[in-house]
Amino acid sequence: MTIIAHPKNKKQEAAIEAILKALDVTFQKEEKSPYNPEFVTIVNQSLAEVKKGNYITLDPNKSVWENIK
């Protein structure tokens, strides 16, 4: 049997988990992201590049074209 619950907030989520644990019912949580997985991958790759120091800083007093020379 499968039961799917959609708690509206963290308080409801915690209550449901507590009840299931108290009844010794196995369950699994699925965290769904509102973002496209490909987009998340690209963002994470970009963050990794920044952490490595692979980025440029633009001077706000110059145009974009002057900054990339």
N, CA, C and O atoms as CSV, one atom per row, in Angstrom:
chain,resi,resn,atom,element,x,y,z
A,1,MET,N,N,0.847,-1.169,0.000
A,1,MET,CA,C,0.000,0.000,0.000
A,1,MET,C,C,0.894,1.234,0.000
A,1,MET,O,O,1.951,1.244,0.631
A,2,THR,N,N,0.468,2.264,-0.705
A,2,THR,CA,C,1.192,3.529,-0.751
A,2,THR,C,C,0.271,4.646,-0.306
A,2,THR,O,O,-0.868,4.749,-0.761
A,3,ILE,N,N,0.776,5.482,0.587
A,3,ILE,CA,C,0.035,6.654,1.043
A,3,ILE,C,C,0.902,7.872,0.752
A,3,ILE,O,O,2.079,7.903,1.114
A,4,ILE,N,N,0.332,8.855,0.111
A,4,ILE,CA,C,1.068,10.075,-0.206
A,4,ILE,C,C,0.431,11.221,0.560
A,4,ILE,O,O,-0.775,11.447,0.474
A,5,ALA,N,N,1.261,11.944,1.314
A,5,ALA,CA,C,0.785,13.096,2.091
A,5,ALA,C,C,1.477,14.351,1.570
A,5,ALA,O,O,2.626,14.301,1.132
A,6,HIS,N,N,0.776,15.460,1.621
A,6,HIS,CA,C,1.328,16.736,1.165
A,6,HIS,C,C,1.203,17.759,2.294
A,6,HIS,O,O,0.268,18.560,2.302
A,7,PRO,N,N,2.140,17.739,3.249
A,7,PRO,CA,C,2.072,18.710,4.347
A,7,PRO,C,C,2.246,20.132,3.811
A,7,PRO,O,O,2.983,20.369,2.854
A,8,LYS,N,N,1.553,21.061,4.448
A,8,LYS,CA,C,1.570,22.450,3.997
A,8,LYS,C,C,2.719,23.247,4.598
A,8,LYS,O,O,3.057,24.321,4.101
A,9,ASN,N,N,3.325,22.723,5.676
A,9,ASN,CA,C,4.420,23.451,6.313
A,9,ASN,C,C,5.299,22.461,7.084
A,9,ASN,O,O,4.998,21.270,7.162
A,10,LYS,N,N,6.384,22.980,7.646
A,10,LYS,CA,C,7.341,22.126,8.370
A,10,LYS,C,C,6.726,21.507,9.626
A,10,LYS,O,O,7.087,20.394,10.008
A,11,LYS,N,N,5.801,22.220,10.269
A,11,LYS,CA,C,5.160,21.702,11.475
A,11,LYS,C,C,4.346,20.449,11.144
A,11,LYS,O,O,4.416,19.453,11.863
A,12,GLN,N,N,3.579,20.503,10.059
A,12,GLN,CA,C,2.806,19.339,9.636
A,12,GLN,C,C,3.726,18.195,9.227
A,12,GLN,O,O,3.463,17.032,9.531
A,13,GLU,N,N,4.802,18.539,8.538
A,13,GLU,CA,C,5.756,17.514,8.110
A,13,GLU,C,C,6.344,16.792,9.316
A,13,GLU,O,O,6.442,15.565,9.322
A,14,ALA,N,N,6.733,17.543,10.327
A,14,ALA,CA,C,7.304,16.944,11.535
A,14,ALA,C,C,6.291,16.067,12.255
A,14,ALA,O,O,6.642,15.000,12.758
A,15,ALA,N,N,5.036,16.506,12.310
A,15,ALA,CA,C,3.989,15.730,12.974
A,15,ALA,C,C,3.754,14.403,12.254
A,15,ALA,O,O,3.623,13.357,12.890
A,16,ILE,N,N,3.703,14.455,10.935
A,16,ILE,CA,C,3.497,13.223,10.153
A,16,ILE,C,C,4.661,12.267,10.371
A,16,ILE,O,O,4.451,11.071,10.571
A,17,GLU,N,N,5.880,12.782,10.333
A,17,GLU,CA,C,7.046,11.934,10.566
A,17,GLU,C,C,7.008,11.321,11.956
A,17,GLU,O,O,7.315,10.140,12.115
A,18,ALA,N,N,6.639,12.094,12.960
A,18,ALA,CA,C,6.584,11.585,14.336
A,18,ALA,C,C,5.554,10.459,14.457
A,18,ALA,O,O,5.813,9.444,15.103
A,19,ILE,N,N,4.407,10.641,13.845
A,19,ILE,CA,C,3.355,9.608,13.896
A,19,ILE,C,C,3.831,8.331,13.223
A,19,ILE,O,O,3.666,7.239,13.766
A,20,LEU,N,N,4.426,8.466,12.035
A,20,LEU,CA,C,4.895,7.283,11.308
A,20,LEU,C,C,5.989,6.554,12.092
A,20,LEU,O,O,6.005,5.325,12.142
A,21,LYS,N,N,6.900,7.312,12.699
A,21,LYS,CA,C,7.954,6.692,13.504
A,21,LYS,C,C,7.365,5.997,14.728
A,21,LYS,O,O,7.795,4.900,15.083
A,22,ALA,N,N,6.377,6.630,15.378
A,22,ALA,CA,C,5.749,6.046,16.566
A,22,ALA,C,C,5.030,4.742,16.225
A,22,ALA,O,O,4.973,3.825,17.044
A,23,LEU,N,N,4.484,4.668,15.015
A,23,LEU,CA,C,3.781,3.461,14.579
A,23,LEU,C,C,4.722,2.453,13.915
A,23,LEU,O,O,4.281,1.406,13.440
A,24,ASP,N,N,6.013,2.770,13.884
A,24,ASP,CA,C,7.025,1.918,13.264
A,24,ASP,C,C,6.703,1.638,11.798
A,24,ASP,O,O,6.830,0.511,11.320
A,25,VAL,N,N,6.282,2.691,11.097
A,25,VAL,CA,C,5.981,2.610,9.671
A,25,VAL,C,C,7.180,3.163,8.907
A,25,VAL,O,O,7.641,4.274,9.170
A,26,THR,N,N,7.675,2.371,7.959
A,26,THR,CA,C,8.787,2.870,7.152
A,26,THR,C,C,8.242,3.888,6.153
A,26,THR,O,O,7.132,3.747,5.639
A,27,PHE,N,N,9.041,4.905,5.894
A,27,PHE,CA,C,8.626,5.931,4.947
A,27,PHE,C,C,9.852,6.551,4.302
A,27,PHE,O,O,10.971,6.408,4.795
A,28,GLN,N,N,9.628,7.233,3.207
A,28,GLN,CA,C,10.707,7.960,2.551
A,28,GLN,C,C,10.199,9.321,2.130
A,28,GLN,O,O,9.042,9.487,1.743
A,29,LYS,N,N,11.089,10.287,2.215
A,29,LYS,CA,C,10.737,11.655,1.832
A,29,LYS,C,C,11.347,11.946,0.479
A,29,LYS,O,O,12.474,11.539,0.197
A,30,GLU,N,N,10.613,12.643,-0.348
A,30,GLU,CA,C,11.131,13.071,-1.640
A,30,GLU,C,C,11.121,14.583,-1.668
A,30,GLU,O,O,10.069,15.217,-1.573
A,31,GLU,N,N,12.290,15.144,-1.797
A,31,GLU,CA,C,12.407,16.597,-1.895
A,31,GLU,C,C,12.410,16.955,-3.378
A,31,GLU,O,O,13.332,16.592,-4.109
A,32,LYS,N,N,11.398,17.653,-3.807
A,32,LYS,CA,C,11.332,18.066,-5.204
A,32,LYS,C,C,11.744,19.529,-5.299
A,32,LYS,O,O,11.238,20.389,-4.578
A,33,SER,N,N,12.653,19.776,-6.189
A,33,SER,CA,C,13.118,21.141,-6.412
A,33,SER,C,C,12.240,21.799,-7.468
A,33,SER,O,O,11.846,21.150,-8.437
A,34,PRO,N,N,11.933,23.070,-7.292
A,34,PRO,CA,C,11.142,23.758,-8.314
A,34,PRO,C,C,11.978,24.091,-9.551
A,34,PRO,O,O,11.450,24.597,-10.542
A,35,TYR,N,N,13.282,23.806,-9.493
A,35,TYR,CA,C,14.180,24.163,-10.582
A,35,TYR,C,C,14.476,22.976,-11.486
A,35,TYR,O,O,14.496,21.827,-11.044
A,36,ASN,N,N,14.700,23.271,-12.738
A,36,ASN,CA,C,15.078,22.275,-13.729
A,36,ASN,C,C,16.432,21.680,-13.320
A,36,ASN,O,O,17.361,22.436,-13.040
A,37,PRO,N,N,16.569,20.353,-13.278
A,37,PRO,CA,C,17.825,19.725,-12.845
A,37,PRO,C,C,19.037,20.163,-13.672
A,37,PRO,O,O,20.136,20.284,-13.132
A,38,GLU,N,N,18.851,20.400,-14.968
A,38,GLU,CA,C,19.956,20.853,-15.807
A,38,GLU,C,C,20.423,22.241,-15.363
A,38,GLU,O,O,21.623,22.515,-15.328
A,39,PHE,N,N,19.481,23.106,-15.028
A,39,PHE,CA,C,19.804,24.444,-14.553
A,39,PHE,C,C,20.585,24.371,-13.242
A,39,PHE,O,O,21.569,25.089,-13.062
A,40,VAL,N,N,20.150,23.511,-12.337
A,40,VAL,CA,C,20.830,23.346,-11.045
A,40,VAL,C,C,22.271,22.873,-11.275
A,40,VAL,O,O,23.189,23.340,-10.600
A,41,THR,N,N,22.472,21.963,-12.212
A,41,THR,CA,C,23.807,21.463,-12.528
A,41,THR,C,C,24.708,22.592,-13.031
A,41,THR,O,O,25.861,22.707,-12.617
A,42,ILE,N,N,24.172,23.422,-13.924
A,42,ILE,CA,C,24.944,24.542,-14.472
A,42,ILE,C,C,25.318,25.525,-13.364
A,42,ILE,O,O,26.457,25.989,-13.305
A,43,VAL,N,N,24.374,25.842,-12.497
A,43,VAL,CA,C,24.644,26.772,-11.399
A,43,VAL,C,C,25.711,26.200,-10.465
A,43,VAL,O,O,26.626,26.915,-10.056
A,44,ASN,N,N,25.595,24.922,-10.128
A,44,ASN,CA,C,26.587,24.295,-9.241
A,44,ASN,C,C,27.970,24.269,-9.872
A,44,ASN,O,O,28.969,24.455,-9.176
A,45,GLN,N,N,28.046,24.039,-11.186
A,45,GLN,CA,C,29.336,24.067,-11.871
A,45,GLN,C,C,29.934,25.472,-11.826
A,45,GLN,O,O,31.135,25.639,-11.615
A,46,SER,N,N,29.093,26.465,-12.023
A,46,SER,CA,C,29.555,27.855,-11.982
A,46,SER,C,C,30.064,28.225,-10.585
A,46,SER,O,O,31.093,28.888,-10.454
A,47,LEU,N,N,29.354,27.802,-9.560
A,47,LEU,CA,C,29.803,28.069,-8.188
A,47,LEU,C,C,31.152,27.410,-7.910
A,47,LEU,O,O,31.997,27.978,-7.218
A,48,ALA,N,N,31.346,26.216,-8.448
A,48,ALA,CA,C,32.624,25.526,-8.264
A,48,ALA,C,C,33.752,26.304,-8.944
A,48,ALA,O,O,34.854,26.399,-8.404
A,49,GLU,N,N,33.479,26.861,-10.126
A,49,GLU,CA,C,34.481,27.663,-10.825
A,49,GLU,C,C,34.843,28.910,-10.015
A,49,GLU,O,O,36.015,29.279,-9.935
A,50,VAL,N,N,33.858,29.551,-9.423
A,50,VAL,CA,C,34.105,30.745,-8.602
A,50,VAL,C,C,34.966,30.376,-7.398
A,50,VAL,O,O,35.891,31.108,-7.047
A,51,LYS,N,N,34.664,29.247,-6.767
A,51,LYS,CA,C,35.458,28.810,-5.612
A,51,LYS,C,C,36.909,28.552,-5.993
A,51,LYS,O,O,37.812,28.735,-5.176
A,52,LYS,N,N,37.134,28.124,-7.243
A,52,LYS,CA,C,38.493,27.890,-7.732
A,52,LYS,C,C,39.190,29.206,-8.086
A,52,LYS,O,O,40.394,29.231,-8.342
A,53,GLY,N,N,38.422,30.293,-8.097
A,53,GLY,CA,C,38.999,31.588,-8.447
A,53,GLY,C,C,38.935,31.890,-9.926
A,53,GLY,O,O,39.563,32.839,-10.395
A,54,ASN,N,N,38.189,31.101,-10.659
A,54,ASN,CA,C,38.079,31.265,-12.107
A,54,ASN,C,C,36.920,32.205,-12.449
A,54,ASN,O,O,35.845,31.766,-12.855
A,55,TYR,N,N,37.165,33.512,-12.276
A,55,TYR,CA,C,36.158,34.525,-12.604
A,55,TYR,C,C,36.846,35.854,-12.839
A,55,TYR,O,O,38.022,36.016,-12.515
A,56,ILE,N,N,36.118,36.804,-13.401
A,56,ILE,CA,C,36.664,38.148,-13.580
A,56,ILE,C,C,35.761,39.142,-12.858
A,56,ILE,O,O,34.570,38.901,-12.664
A,57,THR,N,N,36.355,40.257,-12.467
A,57,THR,CA,C,35.604,41.316,-11.802
A,57,THR,C,C,35.513,42.498,-12.765
A,57,THR,O,O,36.516,42.919,-13.340
A,58,LEU,N,N,34.317,43.019,-12.932
A,58,LEU,CA,C,34.120,44.146,-13.832
A,58,LEU,C,C,34.193,45.462,-13.074
A,58,LEU,O,O,33.734,45.571,-11.936
A,59,ASP,N,N,34.775,46.453,-13.724
A,59,ASP,CA,C,34.856,47.797,-13.169
A,59,ASP,C,C,33.548,48.514,-13.502
A,59,ASP,O,O,33.238,48.685,-14.681
A,60,PRO,N,N,32.776,48.934,-12.509
A,60,PRO,CA,C,31.479,49.560,-12.784
A,60,PRO,C,C,31.591,50.919,-13.488
A,60,PRO,O,O,30.604,51.440,-14.006
A,61,ASN,N,N,32.794,51.479,-13.498
A,61,ASN,CA,C,32.989,52.767,-14.158
A,61,ASN,C,C,33.300,52.632,-15.646
A,61,ASN,O,O,33.413,53.632,-16.355
A,62,LYS,N,N,33.438,51.393,-16.114
A,62,LYS,CA,C,33.727,51.131,-17.521
A,62,LYS,C,C,32.565,50.381,-18.160
A,62,LYS,O,O,31.757,49.758,-17.471
A,63,SER,N,N,32.491,50.448,-19.474
A,63,SER,CA,C,31.460,49.681,-20.181
A,63,SER,C,C,31.855,48.210,-20.161
A,63,SER,O,O,32.993,47.863,-19.846
A,64,VAL,N,N,30.920,47.375,-20.493
A,64,VAL,CA,C,31.205,45.929,-20.548
A,64,VAL,C,C,32.328,45.672,-21.528
A,64,VAL,O,O,33.222,44.873,-21.250
A,65,TRP,N,N,32.297,46.342,-22.680
A,65,TRP,CA,C,33.307,46.113,-23.712
A,65,TRP,C,C,34.690,46.547,-23.241
A,65,TRP,O,O,35.689,45.906,-23.570
A,66,GLU,N,N,34.752,47.618,-22.481
A,66,GLU,CA,C,36.051,48.065,-21.948
A,66,GLU,C,C,36.566,47.064,-20.894
A,66,GLU,O,O,37.774,46.869,-20.763
A,67,ASN,N,N,35.673,46.453,-20.168
A,67,ASN,CA,C,36.057,45.497,-19.124
A,67,ASN,C,C,36.615,44.200,-19.690
A,67,ASN,O,O,37.445,43.559,-19.046
A,68,ILE,N,N,36.179,43.795,-20.883
A,68,ILE,CA,C,36.616,42.491,-21.405
A,68,ILE,C,C,37.815,42.583,-22.333
A,68,ILE,O,O,38.204,41.576,-22.924
A,69,LYS,N,N,38.415,43.761,-22.478
A,69,LYS,CA,C,39.601,43.902,-23.324
A,69,LYS,C,C,40.766,43.177,-22.709
A,69,LYS,O,O,41.860,43.177,-23.273
